[in-house]
Amino acid sequence: MRPLFPVAVALCAMTLVITSCNKGNRGSKIPEPVFSTYQSEKSPDISNIRDIYYGLPTPVEACNIFDRLGVRYNDSIILPAANRDLYMSSYKAAMNLGVYGVDMGYMKLFGVSRQTLEYFTAIQSLSERLNIPDGYLSDVIRNFDAEISNADSVTELMNEAYGKIDEHLRLEGSEGTLGLMLMGGWVEAMYLATQLAYDPANPDPEVSGRIAEQKYSLISLLSFMKNYYDDPMVVFYTKKLKYLNRWFDTFEIYYQPGDVSIDTLRQVITTTGTEMTVTVGALNEIRDYVAKLRAEITTV
């Protein structure tokens, strides 16, 4: 295998700064097990190309964490749509607005149904609790009902709904609330991936890599939220994310020289594979803490 180089990511104002250096003799220092998702250099299969999102993910985009991981269907693990009536405080409404978006994306992997519409209704209900006008998502809901049999159209409508919510919160100067919503979605995506796809007893390299790559989006999330410390709940949950980030800081991710391109507009790193120093111990710590954080977010 050719030498690898690490990619150090510093996200400030949503800008990726990449610094690379030769891996040199670091191979002997990498703790075991080393997870690798590299494909054979002889393989011309373009399906090996992978996108790693490093920007601030919306709840819909956060679903990319478990895309193509072969997660099984388990409706008992997602948040019941009826719980929407329990989140009366604005910060709980905001976080679980993100949770519902990811749960809806998860359900969509297994086919769109009337149950999916219940989650869209929960999203509308919680958005109204954040003082977003009653009819703000009416057109989206109406179109959703008409396009329920078309999975691609449903994805577009989900993106439209969260785009409207994002726009309204920014216009109202409620970026702190927006940060809590994005955090809820990120945590839920991590929760589903670590509970449904990750096996601590026999970790799959592809699953382990997908989870580890979320260190980039976590940095984006922390960078965004730290700007809104006038909101005590933003401060409270940012501290928890920083605690989680300690485990992401324990490992490096490496790319083949010449095998990485960066789209700063889409905020995507494109590569055909990675090698990383993440250990099972670190992944287990991430899994356990994400589960605790998710329970706190969804508990009334």
N, C-alpha and C positions, 0 to 999 in steps of 0.2 A: 504494500500500500504506500502511496506517495505521502510525503510529510503533510501534516495538518497544521492549520493555524487557528488561534482562538479569535473570536469576534467579541470585543468588549462593547457593550451597549450602554450609552449614557443618553437618556431621553430627557431633553429640556425643551420646552415649548414645542413638543411633538416632533423633534428633529433627531434622527438617528446618527450617531457619530461612531463610525467603525474604525477601529485600529487593529492592525494585524501584525503578527510577528511569527517567525518560524518556530515551530513546536520544538525543534531541537531534541534535547535529551529528556524532555518532560514525560516521554512515554513510560519511563520506569517509575515515575512518581504518581501515575494515575491509579487511584484506589480501585479495587475490584468490588463488584463487577463493573466493567466499562460497557455501557450500552452503545451499540453502533447501529445506525440505520442506513449505512452506505450500501449502494448497489454495486454490482460488478462493473468495472470500468469497460468491460467488453459488451455490456448490455446497451443496445441502442434504444430501448423501450422508453418513449417519452413519458409514459405513465409513472416513471420513477421520480419525475420532477415534483417537488413538494413546496408549498407556500407556507411560510411562517409569518403570522401577523404580529407585528410588534407595536401597533398603535393602540389607541384607546378603543376597546371593542364595545359596540352596542350589544344588547342582549341577543340580537339575531346573529351578529358576527361571532359572538362568544361560542355559539354552537359549533364552530369549526373545530373546537378542541376534541369533540368526539365524532366528528365526521369521518367516515370510512374506517372506524375502529371496530366495527362489528358489535356495537353494544346491543345487548338483548333488551327486549321490551319488558318493563316492570312498572306498571302504573301505580304501584304502592309506594314507590320511592319519590315520585314527584309531588309537589304541593297541591292538595285538593283545591279546585277552583272555588269551592264554597268558602274557603278560608279568607277570601277577599273581604268579607264583612267583619272580620275580626281585627283588621289593621286600621285602627282609628287615628293614630298619631301620624303626622306627615312623614317622619323619618322611616317608620315601619312601612307605610304605604309606598314610599319611594323605593326602598330596598326590595320589597316583594313585587313591585312592578317589574323590576329586572328579573327576579326569579321566575315569574310567570312567562316572560318572553322566552327564556331559555327552555322552560318546560314545554312550551308550545312548539318550539323548534325541535325538541327531542321527540315529541309525539308525532310530528310531521314526518319523521324518518320512517314511520311505520304506516303511513297513510293518513290522509286528512279525513276527519269524521265530524259528526255533530259535537263530539266531546271537545274537539279542537276549538269549535266556536265558543264553547263555554269559557275557555281560557282567554279568548279574545274579548269576551264580555267582561271578564275579571280585569283585564288590562284597562279597558275603558272605565270601569268602576273606580279603580285605584287612581287613574289619571285625574278623574274628577275630584277625588279627595285631595289632590295637590293643587286644586283651584284652576285646573285646566278647564276651559269652557265646556259645558255639557255637550254641545253639538260638534265639538272640535274633531272627534273621530267618527262622527255619524256616517259620513260618506264611505270611510274605510270599512266600517262594520257592514254597511249595506252591500258594498261590493264583495266583501268577504263571503257573505251568505250566497251571493250569486256565483262566486268562483270556487266554492268549497271543494269541488271535484278536481281542481287543477292545482297541484302542489307548487308549481313554479309561480303561479299567480298569487297563491297564498303567501309565499316568501316575499314577493314584491309588496304585497299589502302590509305585511309585518314590518318591512323596512320603512314603508310610508308612514305607518302609525308611529313608530319610534322616532322617525325623523321629525314628525310634527311635534311630538312631546319634547324632543331635544330643542327644537327651535323655540318653542314657547317658553321653556324654562330659562333659556339663555336670554331671551328678550325681557323676561321678568326679573333678570338678575338673580336667578335661583340656581346658579351653577353648583352650589353645594348640594342641593337636592338632586341635581343631575348626577353628581359624583356618586351619591349613595345608590341611585338607581343602577348605574353602570357597575358599581361594586357588587350589588346583589346578583346581577346577571353573571358576572365573572365567577363569583363564588359558587353559584349554582352549576355552572358549566364544569367547573373543577370538581364539584361534588359528584355529579353524574359520571364523569369520566373516571374518577378514582374509585367509585363504588361499583360501577358496572363493567368497566373495561380492565381495570388494573387488578392483578392477582399478586398479592405480596409473596405468596409461596412459590410462584413461578412467573415472574414478571416478563412480559413480552417487550422486546426492544422497541417496537413501533409505538406501543402504548406509553412506555416509559419516556420515550423521546418526546411524544406529543405533550405529555404532562410537564416535562422539564422545560420545554420551549416557552411555557407560559410565564417564565421569569421576565420575558421582554414586555408582555402586556401588563404584568404586575407593576413594572417600573413606570410604565405610562400612566397607570391608574394612580399610583402614589404621587407622581409628578403633578397630575391634575388636581388631586384632592388637597394637596398641601397649600394650594393657593386660596383655600376657602376656610381657613381656621377661625373665622368669625362665627362659624356654626359649630357649637360644642359636640354635636353628634358626628360631624365630619372628623373632628379631632379624635374623638373616641374610637371610631372605626379605623382611622388611618393608623393609629397606634397598633391596632390588631393586625393590620396588613403588614406593617413594618416587622412585627414579630414573626409573621409567616415568612416574610422575605429573608429572614436569617437562614432558612433552610435552602432557599434558592441561591443564596450567596455562597454556599458550600461547594458549588460545582461550576465547571466551565463547559462551554459548548464549542466544538471545533468544526471547521469546514475545510474541504479540500481547496487548496490554492486554485483559483480560476473556476471554482465551482460554486460561486455565490454571486448573485446580483441583487441590487436593492432598489426597489421602487419607492421613493420617498413620498410620492403622491398618494399611492394606495397604502403605503406603510407596510410593505410586504418584503420579506427576504425570500428569494427563490433559490433553491439548491436541489441537488439530487440525493443528498444524505448528510448526516451529521454523526459525529462521535462525541460523547460527553463523559465527564468524570462523575456523574451522579451515581450514588450508591443506593441500594435497596433501603438502607436505614434512613437516608434523607427523604426518599419517596414515601416511606411509611409515616414519617413525621409530618410531611405535607398532607398526606391523606387524612391522618387523624385530626390535625388542626383545622383543616377545611371542614371536616364533618362537625366539629364543635362550633365553628363560626357559622356554618349554615343553620345549625339547630338554634343558635341565638337569634339569627336574622328572622327565621320563620316562626319562632315561638311568640305567642302573644304576651 
